[in-house]
Amino acid sequence: MIPEWKIDSTPKEAISQRKDKKHMLRFLGKMGETPKCIGRILAVGSSYERKSKEHFCKVEALG
């Protein structure tokens, strides 16, 4: 699970940031190595809106 928190943004933007930076590659290991993660890699985007004081969350499978 790869979490990302944002303030006054959206969970979708938080997940997009994780995808753009390719953080899931850390769990896959280097070429020729055994992967460090054998299950699904999940990106969790959470956000907080200051005005409404609401929290939002989205989970997406990356690999």
N, CA, C and O atoms as a Maestro MAE file, in Angstrom:
{
 s_m_m2io_version
 :::
 2.0.0
}

f_m_ct {
 s_m_title
 :::
 protein
 m_atom[252] {
  # First column is atom index #
  i_m_mmod_type
  r_m_x_coord
  r_m_y_coord
  r_m_z_coord
  i_m_residue_number
  s_m_chain_name
  s_m_pdb_residue_name
  s_m_pdb_atom_name
  i_m_atomic_number
  :::
  1 25 0.841 -1.163 0.000 1 A "MET " " N  " 7
  2 3 0.000 0.000 0.000 1 A "MET " " CA " 6
  3 2 0.894 1.236 0.000 1 A "MET " " C  " 6
  4 15 1.825 1.349 0.797 1 A "MET " " O  " 8
  5 25 0.592 2.157 -0.907 2 A "ILE " " N  " 7
  6 3 1.360 3.398 -1.017 2 A "ILE " " CA " 6
  7 2 0.408 4.565 -0.773 2 A "ILE " " C  " 6
  8 15 -0.377 4.912 -1.655 2 A "ILE " " O  " 8
  9 25 0.467 5.186 0.429 3 A "PRO " " N  " 7
  10 3 -0.459 6.280 0.721 3 A "PRO " " CA " 6
  11 2 0.074 7.639 0.268 3 A "PRO " " C  " 6
  12 15 1.283 7.853 0.174 3 A "PRO " " O  " 8
  13 25 -0.846 8.535 -0.007 4 A "GLU " " N  " 7
  14 3 -0.504 9.928 -0.323 4 A "GLU " " CA " 6
  15 2 -1.622 10.803 0.234 4 A "GLU " " C  " 6
  16 15 -2.799 10.545 -0.013 4 A "GLU " " O  " 8
  17 25 -1.252 11.837 0.987 5 A "TRP " " N  " 7
  18 3 -2.204 12.748 1.612 5 A "TRP " " CA " 6
  19 2 -2.121 14.115 0.954 5 A "TRP " " C  " 6
  20 15 -1.030 14.593 0.641 5 A "TRP " " O  " 8
  21 25 -3.265 14.741 0.744 6 A "LYS " " N  " 7
  22 3 -3.330 16.081 0.157 6 A "LYS " " CA " 6
  23 2 -4.303 16.939 0.954 6 A "LYS " " C  " 6
  24 15 -5.289 16.439 1.494 6 A "LYS " " O  " 8
  25 25 -4.017 18.232 1.020 7 A "ILE " " N  " 7
  26 3 -4.925 19.199 1.631 7 A "ILE " " CA " 6
  27 2 -5.455 20.091 0.525 7 A "ILE " " C  " 6
  28 15 -4.699 20.575 -0.317 7 A "ILE " " O  " 8
  29 25 -6.771 20.306 0.537 8 A "ASP " " N  " 7
  30 3 -7.452 21.128 -0.470 8 A "ASP " " CA " 6
  31 2 -7.152 20.648 -1.893 8 A "ASP " " C  " 6
  32 15 -6.903 21.447 -2.795 8 A "ASP " " O  " 8
  33 25 -7.181 19.358 -2.066 9 A "SER " " N  " 7
  34 3 -6.956 18.733 -3.361 9 A "SER " " CA " 6
  35 2 -7.911 17.552 -3.460 9 A "SER " " C  " 6
  36 15 -8.861 17.460 -2.684 9 A "SER " " O  " 8
  37 25 -7.673 16.655 -4.396 10 A "THR " " N  " 7
  38 3 -8.538 15.485 -4.535 10 A "THR " " CA " 6
  39 2 -7.727 14.202 -4.376 10 A "THR " " C  " 6
  40 15 -6.521 14.200 -4.621 10 A "THR " " O  " 8
  41 25 -8.373 13.117 -3.972 11 A "PRO " " N  " 7
  42 3 -7.676 11.835 -3.900 11 A "PRO " " CA " 6
  43 2 -7.138 11.403 -5.262 11 A "PRO " " C  " 6
  44 15 -6.087 10.767 -5.342 11 A "PRO " " O  " 8
  45 25 -7.853 11.746 -6.327 12 A "LYS " " N  " 7
  46 3 -7.400 11.395 -7.677 12 A "LYS " " CA " 6
  47 2 -6.049 12.043 -7.990 12 A "LYS " " C  " 6
  48 15 -5.179 11.411 -8.589 12 A "LYS " " O  " 8
  49 25 -5.877 13.302 -7.586 13 A "GLU " " N  " 7
  50 3 -4.591 13.981 -7.799 13 A "GLU " " CA " 6
  51 2 -3.483 13.339 -6.972 13 A "GLU " " C  " 6
  52 15 -2.342 13.252 -7.424 13 A "GLU " " O  " 8
  53 25 -3.812 12.890 -5.765 14 A "ALA " " N  " 7
  54 3 -2.820 12.223 -4.913 14 A "ALA " " CA " 6
  55 2 -2.342 10.927 -5.561 14 A "ALA " " C  " 6
  56 15 -1.143 10.647 -5.570 14 A "ALA " " O  " 8
  57 25 -3.263 10.140 -6.101 15 A "ILE " " N  " 7
  58 3 -2.894 8.886 -6.763 15 A "ILE " " CA " 6
  59 2 -2.102 9.171 -8.038 15 A "ILE " " C  " 6
  60 15 -1.148 8.459 -8.352 15 A "ILE " " O  " 8
  61 25 -2.494 10.202 -8.764 16 A "SER " " N  " 7
  62 3 -1.762 10.572 -9.986 16 A "SER " " CA " 6
  63 2 -0.306 10.900 -9.678 16 A "SER " " C  " 6
  64 15 0.587 10.564 -10.456 16 A "SER " " O  " 8
  65 25 -0.068 11.554 -8.546 17 A "GLN " " N  " 7
  66 3 1.303 11.886 -8.157 17 A "GLN " " CA " 6
  67 2 2.111 10.611 -7.929 17 A "GLN " " C  " 6
  68 15 3.264 10.526 -8.350 17 A "GLN " " O  " 8
  69 25 1.522 9.631 -7.274 18 A "ARG " " N  " 7
  70 3 2.221 8.363 -7.042 18 A "ARG " " CA " 6
  71 2 2.509 7.643 -8.355 18 A "ARG " " C  " 6
  72 15 3.579 7.056 -8.520 18 A "ARG " " O  " 8
  73 25 1.571 7.686 -9.276 19 A "LYS " " N  " 7
  74 3 1.781 7.044 -10.579 19 A "LYS " " CA " 6
  75 2 2.877 7.753 -11.363 19 A "LYS " " C  " 6
  76 15 3.740 7.102 -11.951 19 A "LYS " " O  " 8
  77 25 2.848 9.089 -11.374 20 A "ASP " " N  " 7
  78 3 3.837 9.874 -12.121 20 A "ASP " " CA " 6
  79 2 5.252 9.628 -11.617 20 A "ASP " " C  " 6
  80 15 6.192 9.578 -12.409 20 A "ASP " " O  " 8
  81 25 5.410 9.476 -10.306 21 A "LYS " " N  " 7
  82 3 6.738 9.255 -9.726 21 A "LYS " " CA " 6
  83 2 7.140 7.785 -9.734 21 A "LYS " " C  " 6
  84 15 8.245 7.438 -9.317 21 A "LYS " " O  " 8
  85 25 6.245 6.923 -10.208 22 A "LYS " " N  " 7
  86 3 6.500 5.489 -10.353 22 A "LYS " " CA " 6
  87 2 6.984 4.832 -9.044 22 A "LYS " " C  " 6
  88 15 7.925 4.039 -9.055 22 A "LYS " " O  " 8
  89 25 6.344 5.165 -7.942 23 A "HIS " " N  " 7
  90 3 6.720 4.611 -6.645 23 A "HIS " " CA " 6
  91 2 6.509 3.105 -6.556 23 A "HIS " " C  " 6
  92 15 7.126 2.446 -5.719 23 A "HIS " " O  " 8
  93 25 5.648 2.548 -7.406 24 A "MET " " N  " 7
  94 3 5.401 1.109 -7.336 24 A "MET " " CA " 6
  95 2 6.618 0.303 -7.770 24 A "MET " " C  " 6
  96 15 6.720 -0.878 -7.439 24 A "MET " " O  " 8
  97 25 7.541 0.915 -8.503 25 A "LEU " " N  " 7
  98 3 8.729 0.190 -8.956 25 A "LEU " " CA " 6
  99 2 9.591 -0.275 -7.786 25 A "LEU " " C  " 6
  100 15 10.312 -1.265 -7.908 25 A "LEU " " O  " 8
  101 25 9.527 0.424 -6.659 26 A "ARG " " N  " 7
  102 3 10.292 0.013 -5.478 26 A "ARG " " CA " 6
  103 2 9.882 -1.369 -4.986 26 A "ARG " " C  " 6
  104 15 10.703 -2.118 -4.456 26 A "ARG " " O  " 8
  105 25 8.624 -1.696 -5.163 27 A "PHE " " N  " 7
  106 3 8.116 -2.982 -4.695 27 A "PHE " " CA " 6
  107 2 8.366 -4.107 -5.686 27 A "PHE " " C  " 6
  108 15 8.312 -5.282 -5.323 27 A "PHE " " O  " 8
  109 25 8.634 -3.759 -6.915 28 A "LEU " " N  " 7
  110 3 8.843 -4.783 -7.945 28 A "LEU " " CA " 6
  111 2 10.277 -5.287 -7.980 28 A "LEU " " C  " 6
  112 15 10.523 -6.372 -8.506 28 A "LEU " " O  " 8
  113 25 11.234 -4.536 -7.436 29 A "GLY " " N  " 7
  114 3 12.625 -4.948 -7.423 29 A "GLY " " CA " 6
  115 2 13.328 -4.651 -8.738 29 A "GLY " " C  " 6
  116 15 12.704 -4.216 -9.706 29 A "GLY " " O  " 8
  117 25 14.619 -4.889 -8.761 30 A "LYS " " N  " 7
  118 3 15.426 -4.646 -9.958 30 A "LYS " " CA " 6
  119 2 15.257 -5.797 -10.949 30 A "LYS " " C  " 6
  120 15 14.807 -6.886 -10.592 30 A "LYS " " O  " 8
  121 25 15.624 -5.530 -12.186 31 A "MET " " N  " 7
  122 3 15.510 -6.573 -13.206 31 A "MET " " CA " 6
  123 2 16.340 -7.796 -12.812 31 A "MET " " C  " 6
  124 15 17.495 -7.662 -12.410 31 A "MET " " O  " 8
  125 25 15.759 -8.964 -12.928 32 A "GLY " " N  " 7
  126 3 16.446 -10.198 -12.590 32 A "GLY " " CA " 6
  127 2 16.300 -10.593 -11.134 32 A "GLY " " C  " 6
  128 15 16.648 -11.715 -10.765 32 A "GLY " " O  " 8
  129 25 15.794 -9.698 -10.296 33 A "GLU " " N  " 7
  130 3 15.594 -10.015 -8.883 33 A "GLU " " CA " 6
  131 2 14.181 -10.555 -8.666 33 A "GLU " " C  " 6
  132 15 13.286 -10.355 -9.488 33 A "GLU " " O  " 8
  133 25 14.009 -11.232 -7.558 34 A "THR " " N  " 7
  134 3 12.683 -11.662 -7.163 34 A "THR " " CA " 6
  135 2 11.924 -10.435 -6.671 34 A "THR " " C  " 6
  136 15 12.462 -9.669 -5.871 34 A "THR " " O  " 8
  137 25 10.693 -10.227 -7.125 35 A "PRO " " N  " 7
  138 3 9.924 -9.060 -6.665 35 A "PRO " " CA " 6
  139 2 9.778 -9.036 -5.149 35 A "PRO " " C  " 6
  140 15 9.618 -10.079 -4.515 35 A "PRO " " O  " 8
  141 25 9.834 -7.839 -4.573 36 A "LYS " " N  " 7
  142 3 9.698 -7.686 -3.126 36 A "LYS " " CA " 6
  143 2 8.238 -7.797 -2.701 36 A "LYS " " C  " 6
  144 15 7.945 -8.070 -1.537 36 A "LYS " " O  " 8
  145 25 7.343 -7.588 -3.627 37 A "CYS " " N  " 7
  146 3 5.908 -7.666 -3.348 37 A "CYS " " CA " 6
  147 2 5.294 -8.674 -4.302 37 A "CYS " " C  " 6
  148 15 5.461 -8.564 -5.517 37 A "CYS " " O  " 8
  149 25 4.592 -9.647 -3.766 38 A "ILE " " N  " 7
  150 3 3.992 -10.649 -4.642 38 A "ILE " " CA " 6
  151 2 2.483 -10.447 -4.784 38 A "ILE " " C  " 6
  152 15 1.838 -11.137 -5.574 38 A "ILE " " O  " 8
  153 25 1.920 -9.510 -4.028 39 A "GLY " " N  " 7
  154 3 0.486 -9.236 -4.099 39 A "GLY " " CA " 6
  155 2 0.215 -8.006 -4.942 39 A "GLY " " C  " 6
  156 15 1.069 -7.553 -5.705 39 A "GLY " " O  " 8
  157 25 -0.973 -7.481 -4.794 40 A "ARG " " N  " 7
  158 3 -1.353 -6.278 -5.524 40 A "ARG " " CA " 6
  159 2 -0.772 -5.053 -4.829 40 A "ARG " " C  " 6
  160 15 -0.709 -4.997 -3.601 40 A "ARG " " O  " 8
  161 25 -0.352 -4.083 -5.616 41 A "ILE " " N  " 7
  162 3 0.156 -2.816 -5.088 41 A "ILE " " CA " 6
  163 2 -0.981 -1.810 -5.168 41 A "ILE " " C  " 6
  164 15 -1.515 -1.544 -6.244 41 A "ILE " " O  " 8
  165 25 -1.343 -1.255 -4.020 42 A "LEU " " N  " 7
  166 3 -2.463 -0.330 -3.951 42 A "LEU " " CA " 6
  167 2 -1.981 1.091 -3.681 42 A "LEU " " C  " 6
  168 15 -1.123 1.312 -2.827 42 A "LEU " " O  " 8
  169 25 -2.534 2.042 -4.406 43 A "ALA " " N  " 7
  170 3 -2.290 3.456 -4.137 43 A "ALA " " CA " 6
  171 2 -3.519 3.974 -3.401 43 A "ALA " " C  " 6
  172 15 -4.652 3.769 -3.836 43 A "ALA " " O  " 8
  173 25 -3.277 4.648 -2.279 44 A "VAL " " N  " 7
  174 3 -4.357 5.203 -1.477 44 A "VAL " " CA " 6
  175 2 -4.215 6.720 -1.480 44 A "VAL " " C  " 6
  176 15 -3.231 7.261 -0.976 44 A "VAL " " O  " 8
  177 25 -5.198 7.395 -2.049 45 A "GLY " " N  " 7
  178 3 -5.193 8.852 -2.080 45 A "GLY " " CA " 6
  179 2 -6.204 9.384 -1.091 45 A "GLY " " C  " 6
  180 15 -7.386 9.048 -1.167 45 A "GLY " " O  " 8
  181 25 -5.748 10.218 -0.152 46 A "SER " " N  " 7
  182 3 -6.630 10.816 0.840 46 A "SER " " CA " 6
  183 2 -6.509 12.323 0.764 46 A "SER " " C  " 6
  184 15 -5.433 12.859 0.500 46 A "SER " " O  " 8
  185 25 -7.619 13.001 0.997 47 A "SER " " N  " 7
  186 3 -7.573 14.457 0.980 47 A "SER " " CA " 6
  187 2 -8.427 15.021 2.103 47 A "SER " " C  " 6
  188 15 -9.316 14.357 2.634 47 A "SER " " O  " 8
  189 25 -8.130 16.265 2.445 48 A "TYR " " N  " 7
  190 3 -8.860 16.978 3.486 48 A "TYR " " CA " 6
  191 2 -9.195 18.367 2.957 48 A "TYR " " C  " 6
  192 15 -8.313 19.094 2.499 48 A "TYR " " O  " 8
  193 25 -10.464 18.730 3.023 49 A "GLU " " N  " 7
  194 3 -10.915 20.049 2.610 49 A "GLU " " CA " 6
  195 2 -11.011 20.943 3.852 49 A "GLU " " C  " 6
  196 15 -11.782 20.657 4.768 49 A "GLU " " O  " 8
  197 25 -10.232 22.017 3.876 50 A "ARG " " N  " 7
  198 3 -10.221 22.890 5.049 50 A "ARG " " CA " 6
  199 2 -11.560 23.585 5.283 50 A "ARG " " C  " 6
  200 15 -12.017 23.687 6.421 50 A "ARG " " O  " 8
  201 25 -12.190 24.062 4.207 51 A "LYS " " N  " 7
  202 3 -13.457 24.796 4.370 51 A "LYS " " CA " 6
  203 2 -14.568 23.914 4.921 51 A "LYS " " C  " 6
  204 15 -15.219 24.265 5.905 51 A "LYS " " O  " 8
  205 25 -14.778 22.782 4.292 52 A "SER " " N  " 7
  206 3 -15.879 21.900 4.692 52 A "SER " " CA " 6
  207 2 -15.488 20.939 5.817 52 A "SER " " C  " 6
  208 15 -16.350 20.315 6.437 52 A "SER " " O  " 8
  209 25 -14.187 20.826 6.074 53 A "LYS " " N  " 7
  210 3 -13.648 19.908 7.094 53 A "LYS " " CA " 6
  211 2 -14.039 18.454 6.808 53 A "LYS " " C  " 6
  212 15 -14.325 17.681 7.721 53 A "LYS " " O  " 8
  213 25 -14.042 18.107 5.528 54 A "GLU " " N  " 7
  214 3 -14.378 16.749 5.107 54 A "GLU " " CA " 6
  215 2 -13.130 16.024 4.622 54 A "GLU " " C  " 6
  216 15 -12.197 16.633 4.099 54 A "GLU " " O  " 8
  217 25 -13.139 14.705 4.809 55 A "HIS " " N  " 7
  218 3 -12.076 13.835 4.320 55 A "HIS " " CA " 6
  219 2 -12.617 13.009 3.157 55 A "HIS " " C  " 6
  220 15 -13.786 12.625 3.138 55 A "HIS " " O  " 8
  221 25 -11.741 12.743 2.187 56 A "PHE " " N  " 7
  222 3 -12.104 11.915 1.042 56 A "PHE " " CA " 6
  223 2 -10.986 10.900 0.819 56 A "PHE " " C  " 6
  224 15 -9.825 11.163 1.130 56 A "PHE " " O  " 8
  225 25 -11.344 9.752 0.285 57 A "CYS " " N  " 7
  226 3 -10.354 8.693 0.075 57 A "CYS " " CA " 6
  227 2 -10.694 7.906 -1.186 57 A "CYS " " C  " 6
  228 15 -11.862 7.717 -1.524 57 A "CYS " " O  " 8
  229 25 -9.640 7.450 -1.877 58 A "LYS " " N  " 7
  230 3 -9.805 6.602 -3.053 58 A "LYS " " CA " 6
  231 2 -8.675 5.584 -3.053 58 A "LYS " " C  " 6
  232 15 -7.533 5.920 -2.739 58 A "LYS " " O  " 8
  233 25 -8.988 4.350 -3.400 59 A "VAL " " N  " 7
  234 3 -7.988 3.270 -3.476 59 A "VAL " " CA " 6
  235 2 -7.981 2.747 -4.902 59 A "VAL " " C  " 6
  236 15 -9.031 2.514 -5.501 59 A "VAL " " O  " 8
  237 25 -6.772 2.566 -5.438 60 A "GLU " " N  " 7
  238 3 -6.629 2.093 -6.808 60 A "GLU " " CA " 6
  239 2 -5.486 1.101 -6.889 60 A "GLU " " C  " 6
  240 15 -4.432 1.318 -6.291 60 A "GLU " " O  " 8
  241 25 -5.680 0.024 -7.617 61 A "ALA " " N  " 7
  242 3 -4.623 -0.979 -7.824 61 A "ALA " " CA " 6
  243 2 -3.648 -0.472 -8.884 61 A "ALA " " C  " 6
  244 15 -4.058 -0.033 -9.958 61 A "ALA " " O  " 8
  245 25 -2.356 -0.536 -8.572 62 A "LEU " " N  " 7
  246 3 -1.326 -0.084 -9.511 62 A "LEU " " CA " 6
  247 2 -0.713 -1.232 -10.282 62 A "LEU " " C  " 6
  248 15 -0.283 -1.046 -11.420 62 A "LEU " " O  " 8
  249 25 -0.661 -2.382 -9.709 63 A "GLY " " N  " 7
  250 3 -0.030 -3.480 -10.407 63 A "GLY " " CA " 6
  251 2 -0.496 -4.806 -9.957 63 A "GLY " " C  " 6
  252 15 -0.038 -5.828 -10.469 63 A "GLY " " O  " 8
  :::
 }
 m_bond[251] {
  # First column is bond index #
  i_m_from
  i_m_to
  i_m_order
  :::
  1 1 2 1
  2 2 3 1
  3 3 4 2
  4 3 5 1
  5 5 6 1
  6 6 7 1
  7 7 8 2
  8 7 9 1
  9 9 10 1
  10 10 11 1
  11 11 12 2
  12 11 13 1
  13 13 14 1
  14 14 15 1
  15 15 16 2
  16 15 17 1
  17 17 18 1
  18 18 19 1
  19 19 20 2
  20 19 21 1
  21 21 22 1
  22 22 23 1
  23 23 24 2
  24 23 25 1
  25 25 26 1
  26 26 27 1
  27 27 28 2
  28 27 29 1
  29 29 30 1
  30 30 31 1
  31 31 32 2
  32 31 33 1
  33 33 34 1
  34 34 35 1
  35 35 36 2
  36 35 37 1
  37 37 38 1
  38 38 39 1
  39 39 40 2
  40 39 41 1
  41 41 42 1
  42 42 43 1
  43 43 44 2
  44 43 45 1
  45 45 46 1
  46 46 47 1
  47 47 48 2
  48 47 49 1
  49 49 50 1
  50 50 51 1
  51 51 52 2
  52 51 53 1
  53 53 54 1
  54 54 55 1
  55 55 56 2
  56 55 57 1
  57 57 58 1
  58 58 59 1
  59 59 60 2
  60 59 61 1
  61 61 62 1
  62 62 63 1
  63 63 64 2
  64 63 65 1
  65 65 66 1
  66 66 67 1
  67 67 68 2
  68 67 69 1
  69 69 70 1
  70 70 71 1
  71 71 72 2
  72 71 73 1
  73 73 74 1
  74 74 75 1
  75 75 76 2
  76 75 77 1
  77 77 78 1
  78 78 79 1
  79 79 80 2
  80 79 81 1
  81 81 82 1
  82 82 83 1
  83 83 84 2
  84 83 85 1
  85 85 86 1
  86 86 87 1
  87 87 88 2
  88 87 89 1
  89 89 90 1
  90 90 91 1
  91 91 92 2
  92 91 93 1
  93 93 94 1
  94 94 95 1
  95 95 96 2
  96 95 97 1
  97 97 98 1
  98 98 99 1
  99 99 100 2
  100 99 101 1
  101 101 102 1
  102 102 103 1
  103 103 104 2
  104 103 105 1
  105 105 106 1
  106 106 107 1
  107 107 108 2
  108 107 109 1
  109 109 110 1
  110 110 111 1
  111 111 112 2
  112 111 113 1
  113 113 114 1
  114 114 115 1
  115 115 116 2
  116 115 117 1
  117 117 118 1
  118 118 119 1
  119 119 120 2
  120 119 121 1
  121 121 122 1
  122 122 123 1
  123 123 124 2
  124 123 125 1
  125 125 126 1
  126 126 127 1
  127 127 128 2
  128 127 129 1
  129 129 130 1
  130 130 131 1
  131 131 132 2
  132 131 133 1
  133 133 134 1
  134 134 135 1
  135 135 136 2
  136 135 137 1
  137 137 138 1
  138 138 139 1
  139 139 140 2
  140 139 141 1
  141 141 142 1
  142 142 143 1
  143 143 144 2
  144 143 145 1
  145 145 146 1
  146 146 147 1
  147 147 148 2
  148 147 149 1
  149 149 150 1
  150 150 151 1
  151 151 152 2
  152 151 153 1
  153 153 154 1
  154 154 155 1
  155 155 156 2
  156 155 157 1
  157 157 158 1
  158 158 159 1
  159 159 160 2
  160 159 161 1
  161 161 162 1
  162 162 163 1
  163 163 164 2
  164 163 165 1
  165 165 166 1
  166 166 167 1
  167 167 168 2
  168 167 169 1
  169 169 170 1
  170 170 171 1
  171 171 172 2
  172 171 173 1
  173 173 174 1
  174 174 175 1
  175 175 176 2
  176 175 177 1
  177 177 178 1
  178 178 179 1
  179 179 180 2
  180 179 181 1
  181 181 182 1
  182 182 183 1
  183 183 184 2
  184 183 185 1
  185 185 186 1
  186 186 187 1
  187 187 188 2
  188 187 189 1
  189 189 190 1
  190 190 191 1
  191 191 192 2
  192 191 193 1
  193 193 194 1
  194 194 195 1
  195 195 196 2
  196 195 197 1
  197 197 198 1
  198 198 199 1
  199 199 200 2
  200 199 201 1
  201 201 202 1
  202 202 203 1
  203 203 204 2
  204 203 205 1
  205 205 206 1
  206 206 207 1
  207 207 208 2
  208 207 209 1
  209 209 210 1
  210 210 211 1
  211 211 212 2
  212 211 213 1
  213 213 214 1
  214 214 215 1
  215 215 216 2
  216 215 217 1
  217 217 218 1
  218 218 219 1
  219 219 220 2
  220 219 221 1
  221 221 222 1
  222 222 223 1
  223 223 224 2
  224 223 225 1
  225 225 226 1
  226 226 227 1
  227 227 228 2
  228 227 229 1
  229 229 230 1
  230 230 231 1
  231 231 232 2
  232 231 233 1
  233 233 234 1
  234 234 235 1
  235 235 236 2
  236 235 237 1
  237 237 238 1
  238 238 239 1
  239 239 240 2
  240 239 241 1
  241 241 242 1
  242 242 243 1
  243 243 244 2
  244 243 245 1
  245 245 246 1
  246 246 247 1
  247 247 248 2
  248 247 249 1
  249 249 250 1
  250 250 251 1
  251 251 252 2
  :::
 }
}
